[in-house]
Amino acid sequence: MLIIITTFFILTLLLTDKNGDSYIFVGMRYIVFTMNIKNMKRLLAYLRRVYRLSLNRSKQENLVWKDLIKLQAEADWKHGIYEKEKYIETIFSIAENKGERYFYMVADGYFHCRVKVLDNYPIELATDLFILASHFNNLLNNGVVKVNTESLYVEYCQKIDILIPLLYKGVIYQQLIAHYNTSKDIHWAFHKLVEENEAPAIIIADLLKKIEEEEKQKK
């Protein structure tokens, strides 16, 4: 113990600047200061969640709605805000040289993402469209592909419980991007069916191969 104390004392003398401040103590103060900042951030994040959980459902939805508006503004995406209906319409490129309207809504305790992947489809292809939609719905971990037989369109929808984006920052953006990326594949598949009259099973096989090749290129 005596050796440790003596060694520490000698190092303190050697590692002292002109003003008499020990570099060791300066370093220790910095470490403590940094730890305090991290702990403070954790505490603030925790208190933020507790506060948001204490609110009623209407106020919770309003907070998520404000977070969604803030995200759209900061990202500077081309969008329109419909305050009364609580939804935002954003234009994204769903395929080469083709933009599509994406709808983001806060309602009924959920955050919703919607987009049409096919519009005005030929009635004679309805059966194959339902088969292709069924294939997707068996494969998708999140969301559902819906075929609207009255208005003749196909859409891809996702929704998550409002509590998830309410409590965790970044979830809205993650959900939005995940929905967007998947929608491009679904759009490609349904247009391949309509434009090339390809069989649904072959389209899914081609899509899975396409995704696998893209993943290999990323590595």
Contacts in CASP RR format, 6 or more apart in sequence:
PFRMAT RR
TARGET T0000
AUTHOR 0000-0000-0000
METHOD contacts of the structure
MODEL  1
MLIIITTFFILTLLLTDKNGDSYIFVGMRYIVFTMNIKNMKRLLAYLRRV
YRLSLNRSKQENLVWKDLIKLQAEADWKHGIYEKEKYIETIFSIAENKGE
RYFYMVADGYFHCRVKVLDNYPIELATDLFILASHFNNLLNNGVVKVNTE
SLYVEYCQKIDILIPLLYKGVIYQQLIAHYNTSKDIHWAFHKLVEENEAP
AIIIADLLKKIEEEEKQKK
11 24 0 8 1.000
12 22 0 8 1.000
12 24 0 8 1.000
12 25 0 8 1.000
15 22 0 8 1.000
15 23 0 8 1.000
15 24 0 8 1.000
16 22 0 8 1.000
16 23 0 8 1.000
17 23 0 8 1.000
49 167 0 8 1.000
52 60 0 8 1.000
52 63 0 8 1.000
52 166 0 8 1.000
52 167 0 8 1.000
53 163 0 8 1.000
53 166 0 8 1.000
53 167 0 8 1.000
55 63 0 8 1.000
57 109 0 8 1.000
57 162 0 8 1.000
60 109 0 8 1.000
60 162 0 8 1.000
60 163 0 8 1.000
60 166 0 8 1.000
61 86 0 8 1.000
61 106 0 8 1.000
61 107 0 8 1.000
61 109 0 8 1.000
61 162 0 8 1.000
63 166 0 8 1.000
64 106 0 8 1.000
64 111 0 8 1.000
64 162 0 8 1.000
64 165 0 8 1.000
64 166 0 8 1.000
64 172 0 8 1.000
65 86 0 8 1.000
65 106 0 8 1.000
67 165 0 8 1.000
67 172 0 8 1.000
68 88 0 8 1.000
68 104 0 8 1.000
68 106 0 8 1.000
68 111 0 8 1.000
68 172 0 8 1.000
69 81 0 8 1.000
69 88 0 8 1.000
71 172 0 8 1.000
71 173 0 8 1.000
71 176 0 8 1.000
72 79 0 8 1.000
72 81 0 8 1.000
72 88 0 8 1.000
72 90 0 8 1.000
77 90 0 8 1.000
77 91 0 8 1.000
77 92 0 8 1.000
78 90 0 8 1.000
78 91 0 8 1.000
79 88 0 8 1.000
79 89 0 8 1.000
79 90 0 8 1.000
79 91 0 8 1.000
80 88 0 8 1.000
80 89 0 8 1.000
80 90 0 8 1.000
81 88 0 8 1.000
82 88 0 8 1.000
82 89 0 8 1.000
85 105 0 8 1.000
86 105 0 8 1.000
86 106 0 8 1.000
86 107 0 8 1.000
87 103 0 8 1.000
87 104 0 8 1.000
87 105 0 8 1.000
87 106 0 8 1.000
87 107 0 8 1.000
88 103 0 8 1.000
88 104 0 8 1.000
88 105 0 8 1.000
89 101 0 8 1.000
89 102 0 8 1.000
89 103 0 8 1.000
90 101 0 8 1.000
90 102 0 8 1.000
90 103 0 8 1.000
90 104 0 8 1.000
91 99 0 8 1.000
91 100 0 8 1.000
91 101 0 8 1.000
91 102 0 8 1.000
92 99 0 8 1.000
92 100 0 8 1.000
92 102 0 8 1.000
92 180 0 8 1.000
93 99 0 8 1.000
93 100 0 8 1.000
94 100 0 8 1.000
94 115 0 8 1.000
94 117 0 8 1.000
94 183 0 8 1.000
94 184 0 8 1.000
94 187 0 8 1.000
95 184 0 8 1.000
95 187 0 8 1.000
95 188 0 8 1.000
95 191 0 8 1.000
100 115 0 8 1.000
100 116 0 8 1.000
100 117 0 8 1.000
100 183 0 8 1.000
100 187 0 8 1.000
101 115 0 8 1.000
101 116 0 8 1.000
102 113 0 8 1.000
102 114 0 8 1.000
102 115 0 8 1.000
102 179 0 8 1.000
102 180 0 8 1.000
102 183 0 8 1.000
103 112 0 8 1.000
103 113 0 8 1.000
103 114 0 8 1.000
103 115 0 8 1.000
104 111 0 8 1.000
104 112 0 8 1.000
104 113 0 8 1.000
104 114 0 8 1.000
104 176 0 8 1.000
105 111 0 8 1.000
105 112 0 8 1.000
105 114 0 8 1.000
106 112 0 8 1.000
106 162 0 8 1.000
109 161 0 8 1.000
109 162 0 8 1.000
110 159 0 8 1.000
110 160 0 8 1.000
110 161 0 8 1.000
110 162 0 8 1.000
111 159 0 8 1.000
111 160 0 8 1.000
111 162 0 8 1.000
111 164 0 8 1.000
111 165 0 8 1.000
111 172 0 8 1.000
111 175 0 8 1.000
112 157 0 8 1.000
112 158 0 8 1.000
112 159 0 8 1.000
113 157 0 8 1.000
113 158 0 8 1.000
113 159 0 8 1.000
113 175 0 8 1.000
113 176 0 8 1.000
113 179 0 8 1.000
114 155 0 8 1.000
114 156 0 8 1.000
114 157 0 8 1.000
114 158 0 8 1.000
115 155 0 8 1.000
115 156 0 8 1.000
115 179 0 8 1.000
115 180 0 8 1.000
115 183 0 8 1.000
116 153 0 8 1.000
116 154 0 8 1.000
116 155 0 8 1.000
117 145 0 8 1.000
117 154 0 8 1.000
117 155 0 8 1.000
117 156 0 8 1.000
117 183 0 8 1.000
117 186 0 8 1.000
117 187 0 8 1.000
117 190 0 8 1.000
118 129 0 8 1.000
118 153 0 8 1.000
118 154 0 8 1.000
118 187 0 8 1.000
118 190 0 8 1.000
118 191 0 8 1.000
118 194 0 8 1.000
119 152 0 8 1.000
119 153 0 8 1.000
120 152 0 8 1.000
120 153 0 8 1.000
121 129 0 8 1.000
121 152 0 8 1.000
121 153 0 8 1.000
121 154 0 8 1.000
121 190 0 8 1.000
121 194 0 8 1.000
122 194 0 8 1.000
123 152 0 8 1.000
125 193 0 8 1.000
125 194 0 8 1.000
126 147 0 8 1.000
126 149 0 8 1.000
128 193 0 8 1.000
128 199 0 8 1.000
128 200 0 8 1.000
129 147 0 8 1.000
129 154 0 8 1.000
129 190 0 8 1.000
129 193 0 8 1.000
130 147 0 8 1.000
131 200 0 8 1.000
132 145 0 8 1.000
132 189 0 8 1.000
132 190 0 8 1.000
132 193 0 8 1.000
132 200 0 8 1.000
132 203 0 8 1.000
132 204 0 8 1.000
133 145 0 8 1.000
133 146 0 8 1.000
133 147 0 8 1.000
133 154 0 8 1.000
135 200 0 8 1.000
135 201 0 8 1.000
135 204 0 8 1.000
136 145 0 8 1.000
136 186 0 8 1.000
136 189 0 8 1.000
136 204 0 8 1.000
137 144 0 8 1.000
137 145 0 8 1.000
139 204 0 8 1.000
140 182 0 8 1.000
142 158 0 8 1.000
142 160 0 8 1.000
142 178 0 8 1.000
143 156 0 8 1.000
143 157 0 8 1.000
143 158 0 8 1.000
143 159 0 8 1.000
143 179 0 8 1.000
144 156 0 8 1.000
144 157 0 8 1.000
144 158 0 8 1.000
145 154 0 8 1.000
145 155 0 8 1.000
145 156 0 8 1.000
145 186 0 8 1.000
146 154 0 8 1.000
146 155 0 8 1.000
146 156 0 8 1.000
146 157 0 8 1.000
147 154 0 8 1.000
148 154 0 8 1.000
148 155 0 8 1.000
154 190 0 8 1.000
156 179 0 8 1.000
156 182 0 8 1.000
156 183 0 8 1.000
156 186 0 8 1.000
158 175 0 8 1.000
158 178 0 8 1.000
158 179 0 8 1.000
160 171 0 8 1.000
160 175 0 8 1.000
164 171 0 8 1.000
165 171 0 8 1.000
165 172 0 8 1.000
165 175 0 8 1.000
185 207 0 8 1.000
185 210 0 8 1.000
185 211 0 8 1.000
188 207 0 8 1.000
189 203 0 8 1.000
189 204 0 8 1.000
189 207 0 8 1.000
192 198 0 8 1.000
192 203 0 8 1.000
192 206 0 8 1.000
193 200 0 8 1.000
193 203 0 8 1.000
198 206 0 8 1.000
END
